């Protein structure tokens, strides 16, 4: 949902990474902006990056393929969605046909967000 407090953020990423991320997020029913907002909110809520970051071997690093990282990220997002649904919270989705974000409530209601 766009508000007057929204700001635009510009970042640089590898082209292939961006394209792979867009495919993944689309499969999860969201766009890049929604996914990055989820990451930022989770980081702020936890007061930390929401996964291990270390120079030591931590199970997350250079020894993982992009497919491994994508799979791990997908699993985390799916767990968060399931947890939110279990707690009765709405889940953010993206309708590719109408190109609109919407909230899906546990009671089956769908509420489109004004863009």
Secondary structure, DSSP 8 states (H G I E B T S, - for coil): ---TT---------HHHHHHHHHHHHHTT--HHHHHHHHHHHHHHHTS-SS---SS--SSSTTS-HHHHHHHHHHHHHHHHHHHHHTT--EEEEETTTTEEEEE-TTS-EEE---
